[in-house]
Amino acid sequence: MYRHLCVPTDGSELSDRAVEQALALAHSLRARVTALRVTTPYHVFAITPEQLMVGVVDYNRVVHDAARRQLDDVSAKAQALGIHCDTLVIEDESPYRAIIAIARERGCDLIAMASHGRRGIDALVLGSETVKVLTHSTMPVLVFRGTA
């Protein structure tokens, strides 16, 4: 069965519930976990380079610190269940590509992630990293569904 799960999280409540379910699955399978948080780069038009740099530095610090806290929480939950869990924060323009690449690089055999279940105009406007992972991944993807 599955021996190594890639578990991406975005820090949302739904994602937290999916992480808990993925950890329970990993525990039952005696699998290890790579918990992943993909952050997106800072984009802005600024008047001066100094304004831009302060904004980028603050953004990167705040986002990275929040991601680290989220993954530390995942790691603590995994440890409580006796699951080996590696954590990784990366920045990428395209989270779905990063998720697939990390899962492949780390030798994962299942990606387990949440889907917000958006429909209609929300799905069109907001898009879905989960749908993109499902579309482009060659490895199995387990989706924990939620509602918009």
C-alpha positions as CSV (number, residue, x, y, z in Angstrom):
1,M,0.0,0.0,0.0
2,Y,1.2,3.6,0.4
3,R,4.4,4.1,2.3
4,H,5.1,7.9,2.0
5,L,2.4,10.6,1.9
6,C,2.9,14.1,0.7
7,V,0.5,16.3,2.7
8,P,0.3,19.9,1.4
9,T,-1.5,22.4,3.6
10,D,-2.6,26.0,3.1
11,G,-3.3,26.6,6.8
12,S,-7.1,26.9,6.3
13,E,-9.5,25.1,8.6
14,L,-10.4,22.7,5.9
15,S,-6.8,22.0,5.2
16,D,-6.2,21.4,8.9
17,R,-9.0,18.8,8.9
18,A,-7.5,17.1,5.9
19,V,-4.1,17.0,7.6
20,E,-5.6,15.2,10.6
21,Q,-7.3,12.7,8.3
22,A,-4.1,12.2,6.3
23,L,-2.1,11.6,9.5
24,A,-4.7,9.1,10.7
25,L,-4.3,7.3,7.3
26,A,-0.5,7.4,7.6
27,H,-0.7,6.0,11.1
28,S,-2.9,3.1,10.0
29,L,-0.6,2.4,7.0
30,R,2.6,2.9,9.0
31,A,3.6,5.3,6.4
32,R,5.8,8.4,6.7
33,V,4.7,11.9,5.8
34,T,6.2,14.9,4.1
35,A,4.1,17.9,5.2
36,L,4.4,20.8,2.7
37,R,3.5,24.5,2.7
38,V,3.9,26.3,-0.6
39,T,3.9,30.1,-0.3
40,T,3.6,32.4,-3.2
41,P,6.0,35.3,-4.0
42,Y,5.2,38.9,-3.1
43,H,4.0,40.9,-6.1
44,V,3.5,44.7,-6.0
45,F,4.1,47.8,-8.0
46,A,6.0,50.3,-5.8
47,I,7.0,53.9,-6.2
48,T,10.6,53.4,-4.8
49,P,12.8,50.4,-4.5
50,E,12.9,51.0,-0.7
51,Q,9.2,50.7,-0.4
52,L,9.3,47.5,-2.4
53,M,12.1,46.0,-0.3
54,V,10.4,46.7,3.0
55,G,7.2,45.2,1.7
56,V,9.0,42.1,0.4
57,V,11.0,41.6,3.6
58,D,8.0,42.0,5.8
59,Y,5.8,39.8,3.6
60,N,8.4,37.0,3.4
61,R,9.0,37.0,7.1
62,V,5.3,37.0,8.1
63,V,4.4,34.3,5.5
64,H,7.4,32.1,6.3
65,D,6.8,32.4,10.1
66,A,3.1,31.5,9.7
67,A,4.0,28.5,7.4
68,R,6.6,27.3,9.9
69,R,4.1,27.4,12.7
70,Q,1.5,25.5,10.7
71,L,4.0,22.8,9.9
72,D,5.3,22.6,13.4
73,D,1.8,21.9,14.5
74,V,1.5,19.1,11.8
75,S,4.9,17.7,13.0
76,A,3.7,17.7,16.6
77,K,0.5,15.8,15.7
78,A,2.5,13.3,13.6
79,Q,4.9,12.8,16.4
80,A,2.1,12.1,18.9
81,L,0.9,9.4,16.5
82,G,4.4,7.9,16.1
83,I,4.6,9.0,12.5
84,H,7.9,10.1,10.9
85,C,7.2,13.5,9.5
86,D,9.4,15.8,7.5
87,T,8.3,19.4,6.9
88,L,9.1,21.8,4.1
89,V,8.3,25.4,3.3
90,I,8.9,26.5,-0.2
91,E,8.1,29.5,-2.3
92,D,6.8,29.0,-5.8
93,E,4.6,30.9,-8.3
94,S,2.7,27.7,-9.0
95,P,1.8,25.8,-5.9
96,Y,0.4,22.8,-7.8
97,R,3.6,22.3,-9.7
98,A,5.6,22.6,-6.5
99,I,3.4,20.0,-4.7
100,I,3.9,17.5,-7.6
101,A,7.6,18.2,-7.8
102,I,8.3,17.8,-4.1
103,A,6.1,14.6,-3.9
104,R,8.2,13.2,-6.8
105,E,11.6,14.4,-5.4
106,R,10.8,13.0,-1.9
107,G,9.7,9.6,-3.2
108,C,6.1,10.0,-2.1
109,D,3.6,7.5,-3.5
110,L,0.4,9.5,-2.5
111,I,-0.6,13.1,-2.3
112,A,-3.3,13.7,0.3
113,M,-4.9,17.2,0.3
114,A,-8.0,19.2,0.8
115,S,-10.4,20.6,-1.7
116,H,-12.6,23.6,-0.8
117,G,-15.3,22.3,-3.1
118,R,-15.9,25.6,-4.8
119,R,-18.4,25.6,-7.6
120,G,-19.6,28.1,-10.2
121,I,-18.0,31.5,-10.4
122,D,-15.9,30.9,-7.3
123,A,-14.3,28.0,-8.9
124,L,-13.6,30.0,-12.1
125,V,-12.3,33.0,-10.3
126,L,-10.4,31.4,-7.5
127,G,-9.2,28.3,-9.3
128,S,-8.2,25.2,-7.5
129,E,-4.7,24.0,-6.8
130,T,-6.2,20.6,-5.9
131,V,-7.8,20.3,-9.4
132,K,-4.5,21.3,-11.0
133,V,-2.7,18.6,-8.9
134,L,-5.3,16.0,-9.9
135,T,-5.0,17.0,-13.6
136,H,-1.2,17.1,-13.8
137,S,0.0,14.5,-11.2
138,T,0.9,11.0,-12.4
139,M,0.8,9.6,-8.8
140,P,-2.4,9.0,-6.9
141,V,-4.1,11.9,-5.2
142,L,-6.5,11.5,-2.2
143,V,-8.8,14.5,-1.9
144,F,-10.5,15.4,1.4
145,R,-13.6,17.3,0.4
146,G,-15.1,20.3,2.0
147,T,-17.8,22.8,1.1
148,A,-17.4,26.4,0.0
